[in-house]
Amino acid sequence: MSFYEQKILPYIIDFACSAGPMMKLRAKLVPNAKGQVLEVGMGSGVNLSLYDVDQVEKVYGLEPSHGMRLRAQKNLDASNVEVDWLDLPGELIPLEDNSVDTVLLTFTLCTIPDWLKALQQMKRVLKPDGQLLFLEHGLSPDDSVASWQNKLTPMWRKMFGGCHLNRSTSECLETAGFTIESLENFYLDGGPKFASYMAMGKAHIAS
């Protein structure tokens, strides 16, 4: 892992993903988590203060970046939620089948190389009546914005840890075998449109 990936990139991502508008969105979604929770791409642990401690039994934090795990220590120390680190890539989740009640994805799906395999792993560990909560940025339905997303993604991926601007969250979830229960799509105020088309909602395993 390069110096940039370990020391600089975690700071950039943490700063961008924990800005005020992002935290307001997280605060709408994360308290809906319950039971045994798998948070994929826990990053620096910015969601930890948002969990409802009366609803959550334990959080399994999947985060392959050593730099991010180091940045998470402060939030771990301040958290009232029990956290177990899972130190493996998102495509290989070291949990039993049907073992978690909630999967949480916040600004993570865009960076996973094999997103389909990763989502299938999430589906494997999620209980049949469990929920997948998601807050992601991705492909815009506006042709002009999507065109820029497609053009910029190759460069963007190299600069920002594999992040894709042009992944459709809903299409990825449905392809992997999830049914979307609720979905909000919108542009985040104040950000460039190519990087601020949001998808927030809840999904469950398709019957």
C-alpha positions in Angstrom: 0.0 0.0 0.0 1.4 3.4 -1.0 2.0 6.3 1.3 -0.9 8.2 -0.5 -3.3 5.3 0.1 -2.4 4.8 3.7 -1.8 8.4 5.0 -3.4 10.9 2.6 -6.4 9.2 1.0 -8.1 8.2 4.3 -8.0 11.8 5.4 -9.5 13.0 2.2 -12.3 10.4 2.2 -13.0 10.9 5.9 -13.2 14.7 5.4 -15.5 14.4 2.4 -17.8 11.8 3.8 -18.2 13.3 7.3 -19.0 16.9 6.1 -22.2 18.5 7.5 -24.6 17.6 4.7 -23.4 14.0 4.7 -23.8 13.6 8.4 -27.4 14.9 8.2 -28.2 12.2 5.7 -26.4 9.6 7.8 -28.5 10.7 10.8 -31.7 9.9 8.9 -30.6 6.4 8.0 -28.3 4.9 10.6 -30.7 5.0 13.6 -32.9 2.5 11.6 -30.3 -0.2 12.1 -31.2 -2.9 14.6 -30.0 -6.2 16.0 -26.7 -7.7 14.8 -25.4 -5.1 12.3 -22.8 -5.5 9.5 -21.4 -2.2 8.5 -19.6 -2.6 5.2 -16.9 0.0 4.7 -17.0 1.3 8.3 -14.2 3.8 7.4 -13.3 6.1 10.3 -16.4 5.0 12.3 -18.4 8.2 11.7 -21.7 6.3 11.9 -21.0 4.9 15.4 -22.4 7.9 17.3 -25.6 7.6 15.2 -26.6 4.1 16.1 -29.6 3.6 18.5 -27.9 1.8 21.4 -31.3 0.4 22.5 -31.9 -1.2 19.1 -28.4 -2.5 18.2 -26.7 -5.5 19.8 -23.4 -5.4 18.0 -21.8 -3.9 15.0 -19.4 -5.9 12.8 -17.2 -3.3 11.0 -15.8 -4.4 7.7 -13.0 -2.1 6.7 -10.0 -3.3 4.6 -8.1 0.0 4.8 -5.5 0.0 7.6 -5.3 3.8 7.4 -9.1 4.1 7.9 -9.0 1.7 10.9 -6.4 3.9 12.5 -8.5 7.0 12.0 -11.5 5.1 13.5 -9.9 4.6 17.0 -11.2 7.9 18.4 -14.8 7.1 17.4 -14.4 3.6 18.7 -13.2 4.8 22.0 -16.2 7.2 22.3 -18.8 4.6 21.2 -21.3 2.9 23.4 -21.9 0.2 20.7 -19.9 -3.0 20.8 -17.8 -3.3 17.6 -15.9 -6.2 16.2 -13.6 -5.5 13.3 -13.7 -7.7 10.2 -10.4 -7.3 8.5 -11.2 -8.7 5.1 -12.3 -7.2 1.7 -16.0 -6.7 1.2 -16.2 -9.6 -1.2 -15.3 -12.1 1.5 -17.4 -11.6 4.6 -16.2 -13.9 7.5 -19.7 -14.4 9.1 -22.1 -17.3 9.1 -25.1 -17.5 6.8 -28.2 -15.7 8.0 -26.4 -14.2 11.0 -27.1 -10.4 10.8 -30.3 -8.4 11.1 -29.1 -5.3 9.3 -26.5 -4.6 6.6 -25.4 -0.9 6.4 -23.8 0.6 3.3 -22.9 4.3 3.4 -20.7 5.6 0.6 -19.2 2.2 0.1 -20.7 0.4 -2.9 -19.0 2.7 -5.3 -15.5 1.5 -4.3 -15.9 -2.3 -4.1 -14.1 -3.9 -7.1 -16.5 -6.9 -7.5 -19.7 -5.3 -6.3 -21.9 -8.2 -7.4 -19.9 -10.8 -5.4 -19.8 -8.4 -2.4 -23.6 -7.9 -2.5 -24.2 -11.6 -2.8 -22.1 -12.1 0.3 -24.1 -9.5 2.1 -27.3 -11.3 1.1 -25.8 -14.6 2.3 -25.1 -13.3 5.9 -28.4 -11.3 6.1 -31.3 -13.1 7.8 -34.3 -13.7 5.5 -36.3 -11.1 7.3 -33.3 -8.7 7.6 -32.8 -5.3 6.1 -30.1 -3.6 4.0 -29.9 0.2 4.6 -28.0 2.2 2.0 -26.8 5.7 1.4 -24.7 5.9 -1.8 -23.8 8.3 -4.6 -24.0 7.1 -8.2 -25.2 7.3 -11.7 -27.5 10.2 -12.5 -30.6 9.8 -14.7 -29.7 13.0 -16.4 -27.9 12.3 -19.7 -25.6 15.3 -19.5 -24.5 14.5 -15.9 -24.1 10.8 -16.7 -21.9 11.6 -19.6 -19.5 13.5 -17.4 -19.6 10.7 -14.8 -18.6 8.2 -17.4 -15.8 10.4 -18.7 -14.4 11.2 -15.2 -14.7 7.8 -13.6 -11.4 6.4 -14.8 -9.4 9.3 -13.4 -11.6 9.5 -10.3 -11.1 5.9 -9.5 -7.3 6.4 -9.4 -7.5 9.4 -7.2 -10.2 8.3 -4.7 -9.6 4.7 -3.8 -11.5 3.0 -6.6 -14.6 5.1 -6.3 -16.9 4.9 -9.4 -19.1 7.9 -10.2 -21.3 5.9 -12.6 -22.7 3.0 -10.6 -26.4 2.8 -10.2 -27.2 1.8 -6.6 -30.7 0.5 -7.3 -29.6 -1.5 -10.3 -26.7 -3.1 -8.4 -29.0 -4.1 -5.5 -31.7 -5.5 -7.8 -29.1 -7.4 -9.9 -27.8 -9.0 -6.7 -31.2 -10.3 -5.6 -32.5 -7.5 -3.4 -35.9 -5.8 -3.5 -35.9 -2.1 -2.7 -38.6 -1.2 -0.2 -38.0 2.5 -0.1 -35.8 4.8 -2.2 -35.0 8.5 -2.2 -33.0 9.9 -5.1 -31.7 13.5 -5.1 -28.8 15.8 -5.7 -26.9 16.9 -2.6 -27.1 20.7 -2.3 -23.8 22.5 -2.9 -21.9 19.7 -4.5 -21.0 19.1 -8.2 -23.8 17.2 -9.8 -21.4 14.5 -11.2 -20.5 13.5 -7.6 -23.7 14.3 -5.7 -26.5 12.2 -7.1 -27.7 10.3 -4.0 -29.6 7.1 -3.4 -30.9 6.5 0.1 -33.3 3.8 1.3 -34.0 0.2 2.5 -33.9 -3.1 0.7 -34.6 -6.8 1.6 -33.8 -10.1 0.1 -36.0 -10.8 -2.9 -38.5 -13.6 -2.4 
